Amino acid sequence: MTRVAVLSAGSWGTTMASVFADAGNHVTVHARRPEVADAINTRHENPPYLPGIALAASLRATTDPAQALDGAEHVVLSIPAQTLRDNLAAWAPLIPPTAVVVSLMKGIETHTGLRMSQVIADNTGITHDRIAVLSGPNLAREIATRQPAASLVACSNETAATTLQKACHTPYFRPYTATDVTGCELGGAVKNVIALAVGLAAGMGLGYNAHALLITRGLAETARLGIALGADPLTFSGLAGAGDLIATCTSPLSRNRTFGEHLGRGLNLTEATTATRQTAEGVKSCHAILDLAHRNDIEMPITEVVTAVIDGRTTVQEATNLLLARTPKPEHYEHPTVKTH
């Protein structure tokens, strides 16, 4: 039986902890709040994040990260992207020396432009063949209720990816494998920004044609950036690209789309943050993504406009005009040069 540690007990972390437990593993989730750990252990539920949903009965929780990490073969990280570096300072010495570290996070570090796998390597000394990423059209509440879903498990080490695939494969959750960690992470991070844009459009009352425009052109700018950074173009047509983008941009369960809707309806940044209640990663990551685009001479007009709205440099009403005022071009004019890193 594989030992899995999940840090921490938010909605997505708890959901994947339950998936790993349903797949037959010995799973311990780290919860910061004693009442959350107690609810998971005694009632098999997480009321603050997944109210009314029954978790795997075998799932265990603790407030002690050392206890959660003891003997773990897979260490699964699911915390807000911008807090990862600080948390790793405490967790890194506790990670078993042969464990595979799995990132569920979909963000780019704001002050460095690093993807989450790079932050993990930078702060732990763990080599990339022991760092995996799981990303796809994965709305936590649907998976927690055991509705069918699939995801992409990416790692430069194919054996590690396959082992992780087996560890989280259940009748309702189907993982696929790949080695394109860069594409997998960029797809997950940029789609949050595009979902903010779709939410803005929805909040303003714009129709489905506008939503489809933003989704398809959002995928195009995601692929442009990814290819420039060495990603496999095919990744963006798969689960971690188009799949994740569609789910996040169209579902009312999406935090980023919901945040965008609040802005589109006239709430300010503080009010939208309060109304959304959970972290919308795109709000922070949009700046880092735009910086990456500028450094690589990649046009990302939707990301540019969303970032301007978040910063208060552009009003919601002006955002639509800015996007539609762009010079018309052939749909497939962009062919960025693949760079090696």
VOZATOR-297351 format. One line per field, with one value per residue (C-alpha): residue in three letters; x, y, z; residue number from 1. Coordinates in Angstrom, 1 decimal, always signed. Example, Ala and Ser with C-alpha at 12.3 -4.5 7.8 and 13.67 -1.06 7.14 Angstrom:
! VOZATOR-297351
aa: (ALA | SER)
xx: (+12.3 | +13.7)
yy: (-4.5 | -1.1)
zz: (+7.8 | +7.1)
i: (1 | 2)
//
This chain:
! VOZATOR-297351
aa: (MET | THR | ARG | VAL | ALA | VAL | LEU | SER | ALA | GLY | SER | TRP | GLY | THR | THR | MET | ALA | SER | VAL | PHE | ALA | ASP | ALA | GLY | ASN | HIS | VAL | THR | VAL | HIS | ALA | ARG | ARG | PRO | GLU | VAL | ALA | ASP | ALA | ILE | ASN | THR | ARG | HIS | GLU | ASN | PRO | PRO | TYR | LEU | PRO | GLY | ILE | ALA | LEU | ALA | ALA | SER | LEU | ARG | ALA | THR | THR | ASP | PRO | ALA | GLN | ALA | LEU | ASP | GLY | ALA | GLU | HIS | VAL | VAL | LEU | SER | ILE | PRO | ALA | GLN | THR | LEU | ARG | ASP | ASN | LEU | ALA | ALA | TRP | ALA | PRO | LEU | ILE | PRO | PRO | THR | ALA | VAL | VAL | VAL | SER | LEU | MET | LYS | GLY | ILE | GLU | THR | HIS | THR | GLY | LEU | ARG | MET | SER | GLN | VAL | ILE | ALA | ASP | ASN | THR | GLY | ILE | THR | HIS | ASP | ARG | ILE | ALA | VAL | LEU | SER | GLY | PRO | ASN | LEU | ALA | ARG | GLU | ILE | ALA | THR | ARG | GLN | PRO | ALA | ALA | SER | LEU | VAL | ALA | CYS | SER | ASN | GLU | THR | ALA | ALA | THR | THR | LEU | GLN | LYS | ALA | CYS | HIS | THR | PRO | TYR | PHE | ARG | PRO | TYR | THR | ALA | THR | ASP | VAL | THR | GLY | CYS | GLU | LEU | GLY | GLY | ALA | VAL | LYS | ASN | VAL | ILE | ALA | LEU | ALA | VAL | GLY | LEU | ALA | ALA | GLY | MET | GLY | LEU | GLY | TYR | ASN | ALA | HIS | ALA | LEU | LEU | ILE | THR | ARG | GLY | LEU | ALA | GLU | THR | ALA | ARG | LEU | GLY | ILE | ALA | LEU | GLY | ALA | ASP | PRO | LEU | THR | PHE | SER | GLY | LEU | ALA | GLY | ALA | GLY | ASP | LEU | ILE | ALA | THR | CYS | THR | SER | PRO | LEU | SER | ARG | ASN | ARG | THR | PHE | GLY | GLU | HIS | LEU | GLY | ARG | GLY | LEU | ASN | LEU | THR | GLU | ALA | THR | THR | ALA | THR | ARG | GLN | THR | ALA | GLU | GLY | VAL | LYS | SER | CYS | HIS | ALA | ILE | LEU | ASP | LEU | ALA | HIS | ARG | ASN | ASP | ILE | GLU | MET | PRO | ILE | THR | GLU | VAL | VAL | THR | ALA | VAL | ILE | ASP | GLY | ARG | THR | THR | VAL | GLN | GLU | ALA | THR | ASN | LEU | LEU | LEU | ALA | ARG | THR | PRO | LYS | PRO | GLU | HIS | TYR | GLU | HIS | PRO | THR | VAL | LYS | THR | HIS)
xx: (+0.0 | +1.5 | +1.8 | +0.6 | +0.9 | -1.3 | -0.4 | -3.0 | -6.7 | -8.4 | -11.0 | -8.6 | -6.1 | -8.9 | -10.5 | -7.3 | -6.5 | -9.9 | -9.1 | -5.8 | -7.6 | -10.3 | -7.4 | -6.3 | -3.4 | -2.7 | -3.3 | -2.8 | -3.8 | -2.2 | -4.8 | -3.8 | -6.9 | -7.6 | -11.4 | -10.8 | -8.6 | -11.1 | -14.0 | -12.1 | -11.1 | -14.4 | -17.1 | -15.2 | -16.1 | -14.5 | -17.3 | -15.4 | -14.4 | -16.6 | -19.8 | -22.1 | -19.7 | -18.6 | -14.8 | -13.1 | -13.5 | -9.9 | -8.6 | -6.8 | -5.8 | -3.3 | -2.2 | +1.4 | +3.2 | +6.0 | +3.4 | +1.8 | +5.1 | +6.5 | +7.3 | +5.4 | +6.2 | +4.2 | +4.1 | +1.2 | +1.3 | -2.0 | -1.7 | -1.9 | +0.9 | +2.3 | +2.7 | +4.6 | +8.2 | +7.6 | +5.9 | +8.6 | +11.1 | +9.5 | +8.4 | +11.5 | +13.6 | +10.6 | +10.2 | +11.5 | +14.6 | +13.0 | +9.5 | +8.0 | +6.7 | +3.4 | +2.2 | -1.5 | -1.0 | -1.8 | +0.1 | +3.3 | +5.4 | +5.0 | +8.5 | +10.5 | +8.3 | +9.0 | +6.5 | +5.6 | +7.8 | +10.7 | +9.9 | +9.9 | +13.3 | +14.7 | +13.7 | +14.2 | +17.1 | +14.9 | +15.7 | +13.1 | +12.8 | +11.2 | +8.8 | +5.5 | +2.5 | -1.2 | -3.4 | -6.6 | -10.3 | -10.6 | -13.4 | -12.9 | -16.5 | -17.4 | -14.5 | -15.2 | -18.7 | -17.1 | -18.3 | -16.2 | -13.1 | -9.6 | -6.3 | -2.8 | +0.2 | +3.4 | +6.9 | +10.2 | +10.7 | +8.2 | +8.4 | +7.5 | +4.6 | +3.3 | +3.6 | +1.7 | -0.9 | -1.6 | -1.7 | -4.6 | -6.5 | -10.1 | -13.3 | -14.3 | -10.8 | -8.7 | -5.1 | -3.1 | +0.7 | +3.1 | +6.6 | +5.8 | +5.9 | +6.3 | +3.2 | +1.1 | +1.9 | +1.5 | -1.9 | -3.0 | -1.7 | -2.8 | -6.3 | -7.0 | -6.3 | -8.5 | -11.3 | -11.1 | -11.7 | -14.7 | -16.1 | -15.7 | -17.7 | -20.4 | -20.7 | -21.1 | -23.9 | -22.0 | -23.2 | -21.7 | -20.1 | -17.9 | -17.2 | -16.1 | -14.0 | -12.1 | -11.7 | -10.3 | -8.1 | -7.0 | -5.9 | -3.9 | -2.0 | -1.4 | +0.1 | +2.2 | +3.8 | +4.2 | +5.9 | +8.3 | +9.2 | +9.8 | +6.5 | +5.0 | +2.2 | +0.1 | -0.2 | -2.5 | -5.0 | -5.3 | -6.6 | -4.1 | -4.7 | -8.1 | -9.8 | -8.8 | -9.5 | -13.1 | -14.0 | -12.6 | -14.1 | -17.6 | -18.4 | -19.9 | -17.7 | -14.6 | -13.1 | -11.4 | -14.5 | -16.6 | -14.1 | -14.2 | -18.0 | -17.9 | -15.7 | -17.9 | -20.9 | -19.2 | -17.5 | -14.0 | -11.0 | -11.5 | -15.2 | -14.7 | -12.0 | -14.4 | -17.3 | -15.3 | -14.1 | -11.3 | -8.0 | -8.4 | -4.9 | -5.2 | -5.5 | -1.9 | -0.4 | -1.5 | +1.4 | +4.0 | +2.5 | +2.6 | +6.2 | +7.1 | +5.3 | +7.2 | +10.6 | +9.9 | +8.4 | +5.0 | +1.7 | -0.9 | -3.6 | -6.2 | -3.7 | -2.6 | -6.2 | -7.0 | -3.8 | -4.7 | -8.2 | -6.8 | -4.3 | -7.1 | -5.4 | -8.4 | -12.1 | -14.2 | -16.0 | -12.8 | -11.5 | -13.9 | -13.1 | -9.4 | -9.7 | -12.0 | -9.9 | -6.9 | -5.7 | -7.3 | -4.8 | -4.9 | -6.1 | -2.9 | -0.3 | +1.7 | +4.7 | +7.0 | +10.5 | +11.0 | +13.6 | +15.8 | +16.3)
yy: (+0.0 | +3.3 | +6.1 | +9.5 | +12.8 | +15.7 | +19.2 | +20.8 | +20.5 | +23.0 | +21.9 | +20.6 | +19.1 | +17.3 | +16.1 | +14.6 | +13.1 | +11.3 | +10.2 | +8.7 | +7.0 | +5.6 | +4.2 | +2.1 | +4.1 | +5.0 | +8.8 | +11.5 | +15.1 | +18.0 | +20.5 | +23.7 | +24.0 | +21.3 | +21.4 | +20.5 | +17.6 | +16.4 | +16.6 | +14.6 | +11.9 | +11.6 | +12.5 | +11.9 | +15.4 | +18.8 | +21.3 | +24.5 | +23.5 | +20.6 | +20.8 | +17.8 | +15.6 | +12.2 | +11.7 | +8.3 | +6.6 | +5.6 | +9.1 | +10.5 | +14.0 | +15.7 | +19.2 | +18.0 | +18.1 | +15.8 | +13.1 | +13.5 | +13.2 | +10.3 | +7.5 | +9.2 | +7.9 | +10.6 | +14.1 | +16.1 | +19.9 | +21.8 | +25.3 | +28.9 | +29.2 | +32.4 | +30.7 | +27.7 | +29.1 | +30.0 | +26.7 | +24.7 | +26.3 | +24.4 | +21.3 | +20.5 | +18.9 | +16.6 | +15.2 | +11.7 | +11.4 | +9.1 | +10.6 | +12.0 | +15.5 | +16.2 | +19.7 | +20.4 | +24.1 | +26.2 | +29.5 | +31.3 | +32.8 | +36.6 | +37.8 | +35.2 | +34.0 | +30.4 | +27.6 | +25.6 | +22.6 | +25.1 | +26.6 | +23.1 | +22.2 | +25.6 | +25.3 | +21.6 | +20.5 | +17.7 | +16.8 | +17.2 | +13.5 | +13.4 | +16.3 | +15.7 | +17.9 | +16.9 | +19.2 | +19.0 | +19.9 | +19.2 | +21.1 | +19.9 | +19.6 | +17.4 | +15.0 | +15.0 | +13.7 | +11.0 | +12.3 | +11.1 | +13.2 | +12.8 | +14.6 | +14.7 | +13.5 | +15.0 | +14.2 | +14.1 | +10.6 | +8.4 | +5.7 | +8.1 | +9.4 | +5.9 | +5.0 | +8.2 | +7.4 | +4.0 | +5.6 | +7.9 | +5.8 | +5.1 | +4.1 | +7.8 | +9.5 | +8.6 | +10.0 | +10.1 | +10.5 | +12.8 | +14.2 | +17.8 | +19.4 | +22.9 | +22.7 | +21.1 | +23.8 | +26.7 | +25.4 | +25.3 | +28.8 | +30.7 | +29.3 | +31.0 | +34.4 | +33.5 | +32.4 | +35.8 | +37.4 | +35.1 | +35.9 | +39.6 | +39.1 | +37.1 | +39.7 | +42.4 | +40.4 | +39.5 | +36.4 | +33.0 | +34.2 | +36.5 | +33.6 | +31.4 | +34.1 | +34.6 | +30.8 | +30.1 | +33.1 | +32.5 | +29.0 | +30.6 | +32.9 | +30.1 | +28.0 | +30.8 | +31.3 | +27.6 | +26.9 | +29.8 | +28.2 | +24.8 | +23.1 | +20.5 | +22.2 | +19.1 | +19.5 | +22.6 | +20.6 | +18.0 | +17.7 | +20.2 | +22.7 | +22.9 | +20.6 | +22.6 | +25.9 | +24.9 | +23.6 | +26.7 | +29.2 | +27.7 | +26.3 | +28.4 | +26.2 | +27.9 | +30.4 | +32.5 | +32.7 | +33.6 | +36.3 | +37.8 | +37.8 | +39.8 | +42.4 | +42.5 | +43.2 | +46.2 | +44.9 | +46.3 | +44.0 | +43.8 | +43.1 | +40.5 | +38.8 | +38.7 | +37.4 | +34.6 | +33.4 | +31.2 | +31.9 | +32.9 | +32.1 | +34.1 | +37.4 | +37.0 | +35.0 | +37.3 | +39.7 | +36.9 | +35.4 | +38.8 | +39.3 | +36.0 | +37.0 | +40.3 | +38.6 | +36.2 | +38.7 | +36.9 | +38.8 | +37.9 | +40.6 | +38.9 | +38.5 | +42.1 | +43.5 | +41.3 | +42.5 | +46.1 | +45.6 | +43.9 | +46.8 | +49.4 | +50.8 | +49.9 | +49.8 | +46.8 | +48.7 | +49.8 | +46.2 | +45.1 | +48.0 | +47.3 | +43.7 | +44.5 | +47.4 | +45.2 | +45.1 | +42.1 | +39.3 | +35.9 | +33.4 | +31.3 | +34.0 | +33.4 | +31.0 | +31.8 | +30.3 | +27.4 | +28.3 | +25.9 | +26.3)
zz: (+0.0 | -1.1 | +1.5 | +0.3 | +2.1 | +0.9 | +2.0 | +2.6 | +3.3 | +1.0 | -1.5 | -4.2 | -1.7 | +0.2 | -3.0 | -4.4 | -1.0 | -1.2 | -4.7 | -3.6 | -0.7 | -3.0 | -5.2 | -2.2 | -0.8 | +2.8 | +2.8 | +5.4 | +4.7 | +6.6 | +7.9 | +9.5 | +11.6 | +14.3 | +13.6 | +9.9 | +10.8 | +13.4 | +10.9 | +8.4 | +11.0 | +12.8 | +10.3 | +7.0 | +5.7 | +5.3 | +6.1 | +5.3 | +1.8 | +0.7 | +2.8 | +2.5 | +0.7 | +2.1 | +1.8 | +1.7 | +5.0 | +5.1 | +4.7 | +7.8 | +8.8 | +11.1 | +12.0 | +12.2 | +8.8 | +10.1 | +10.9 | +7.5 | +5.7 | +7.6 | +5.2 | +2.3 | -1.2 | -2.9 | -1.4 | -2.9 | -2.6 | -2.9 | -1.5 | -3.0 | -5.5 | -3.9 | -0.5 | -1.8 | -1.3 | +2.4 | +3.2 | +1.6 | +4.0 | +6.8 | +4.8 | +2.8 | +5.6 | +6.3 | +2.8 | +2.6 | +0.4 | -2.3 | -2.4 | -5.6 | -5.0 | -6.9 | -7.6 | -7.9 | -8.0 | -11.1 | -10.8 | -11.6 | -8.8 | -9.0 | -8.2 | -10.1 | -13.0 | -12.0 | -12.5 | -9.4 | -10.3 | -10.6 | -7.2 | -5.7 | -7.2 | -6.2 | -2.6 | -1.9 | -4.1 | -5.4 | -9.0 | -11.7 | -12.2 | -8.8 | -9.4 | -11.1 | -12.0 | -12.1 | -14.1 | -16.2 | -16.2 | -12.5 | -10.7 | -7.1 | -6.0 | -9.0 | -8.4 | -4.6 | -5.4 | -7.6 | -10.9 | -13.9 | -14.6 | -16.1 | -15.7 | -17.0 | -14.9 | -16.2 | -15.1 | -17.0 | -15.5 | -17.3 | -14.7 | -11.9 | -14.0 | -14.5 | -10.9 | -9.9 | -12.5 | -10.9 | -7.5 | -8.3 | -10.8 | -9.7 | -11.5 | -11.7 | -12.0 | -15.1 | -15.2 | -18.4 | -18.5 | -20.3 | -20.0 | -20.9 | -17.5 | -18.9 | -21.1 | -18.4 | -15.9 | -18.3 | -19.5 | -15.9 | -15.0 | -18.1 | -18.2 | -14.9 | -16.5 | -19.5 | -17.1 | -15.4 | -18.9 | -19.6 | -16.2 | -16.9 | -20.1 | -18.4 | -15.6 | -18.2 | -19.9 | -23.0 | -24.9 | -25.6 | -28.9 | -26.8 | -24.4 | -27.2 | -28.7 | -25.4 | -24.9 | -28.4 | -28.6 | -25.0 | -26.0 | -28.9 | -26.6 | -24.1 | -26.8 | -28.1 | -24.8 | -24.2 | -27.5 | -26.9 | -23.5 | -25.1 | -24.4 | -26.8 | -28.8 | -28.6 | -24.8 | -25.4 | -27.3 | -24.5 | -21.0 | -19.4 | -22.2 | -23.9 | -21.4 | -18.3 | -20.1 | -21.1 | -17.7 | -15.9 | -18.3 | -18.4 | -14.9 | -12.1 | -9.8 | -11.2 | -8.7 | -11.5 | -13.7 | -10.6 | -9.6 | -13.1 | -13.0 | -9.7 | -11.4 | -14.5 | -12.3 | -10.8 | -7.6 | -6.9 | -6.3 | -2.5 | -2.8 | -5.5 | -3.3 | -0.4 | -2.5 | -4.1 | -0.7 | -2.0 | -3.9 | -7.5 | -8.7 | -11.9 | -10.0 | -8.8 | -11.6 | -14.4 | -13.7 | -13.8 | -16.9 | -18.7 | -17.6 | -19.1 | -22.3 | -22.5 | -21.9 | -24.7 | -27.1 | -27.1 | -27.7 | -25.1 | -25.5 | -23.3 | -20.4 | -21.0 | -20.7 | -17.6 | -15.9 | -16.6 | -15.1 | -12.0 | -11.6 | -12.0 | -15.1 | -17.3 | -16.5 | -17.2 | -19.9 | -21.6 | -21.6 | -24.3 | -26.5 | -26.1 | -27.3 | -30.2 | -31.4 | -32.1 | -35.7 | -37.6 | -38.5 | -40.1 | -37.4 | -37.5 | -38.1 | -35.0 | -35.2 | -32.3 | -32.4 | -30.0 | -27.4 | -25.5 | -21.8)
i: (1 | 2 | 3 | 4 | 5 | 6 | 7 | 8 | 9 | 10 | 11 | 12 | 13 | 14 | 15 | 16 | 17 | 18 | 19 | 20 | 21 | 22 | 23 | 24 | 25 | 26 | 27 | 28 | 29 | 30 | 31 | 32 | 33 | 34 | 35 | 36 | 37 | 38 | 39 | 40 | 41 | 42 | 43 | 44 | 45 | 46 | 47 | 48 | 49 | 50 | 51 | 52 | 53 | 54 | 55 | 56 | 57 | 58 | 59 | 60 | 61 | 62 | 63 | 64 | 65 | 66 | 67 | 68 | 69 | 70 | 71 | 72 | 73 | 74 | 75 | 76 | 77 | 78 | 79 | 80 | 81 | 82 | 83 | 84 | 85 | 86 | 87 | 88 | 89 | 90 | 91 | 92 | 93 | 94 | 95 | 96 | 97 | 98 | 99 | 100 | 101 | 102 | 103 | 104 | 105 | 106 | 107 | 108 | 109 | 110 | 111 | 112 | 113 | 114 | 115 | 116 | 117 | 118 | 119 | 120 | 121 | 122 | 123 | 124 | 125 | 126 | 127 | 128 | 129 | 130 | 131 | 132 | 133 | 134 | 135 | 136 | 137 | 138 | 139 | 140 | 141 | 142 | 143 | 144 | 145 | 146 | 147 | 148 | 149 | 150 | 151 | 152 | 153 | 154 | 155 | 156 | 157 | 158 | 159 | 160 | 161 | 162 | 163 | 164 | 165 | 166 | 167 | 168 | 169 | 170 | 171 | 172 | 173 | 174 | 175 | 176 | 177 | 178 | 179 | 180 | 181 | 182 | 183 | 184 | 185 | 186 | 187 | 188 | 189 | 190 | 191 | 192 | 193 | 194 | 195 | 196 | 197 | 198 | 199 | 200 | 201 | 202 | 203 | 204 | 205 | 206 | 207 | 208 | 209 | 210 | 211 | 212 | 213 | 214 | 215 | 216 | 217 | 218 | 219 | 220 | 221 | 222 | 223 | 224 | 225 | 226 | 227 | 228 | 229 | 230 | 231 | 232 | 233 | 234 | 235 | 236 | 237 | 238 | 239 | 240 | 241 | 242 | 243 | 244 | 245 | 246 | 247 | 248 | 249 | 250 | 251 | 252 | 253 | 254 | 255 | 256 | 257 | 258 | 259 | 260 | 261 | 262 | 263 | 264 | 265 | 266 | 267 | 268 | 269 | 270 | 271 | 272 | 273 | 274 | 275 | 276 | 277 | 278 | 279 | 280 | 281 | 282 | 283 | 284 | 285 | 286 | 287 | 288 | 289 | 290 | 291 | 292 | 293 | 294 | 295 | 296 | 297 | 298 | 299 | 300 | 301 | 302 | 303 | 304 | 305 | 306 | 307 | 308 | 309 | 310 | 311 | 312 | 313 | 314 | 315 | 316 | 317 | 318 | 319 | 320 | 321 | 322 | 323 | 324 | 325 | 326 | 327 | 328 | 329 | 330 | 331 | 332 | 333 | 334 | 335 | 336 | 337 | 338 | 339 | 340 | 341)
//
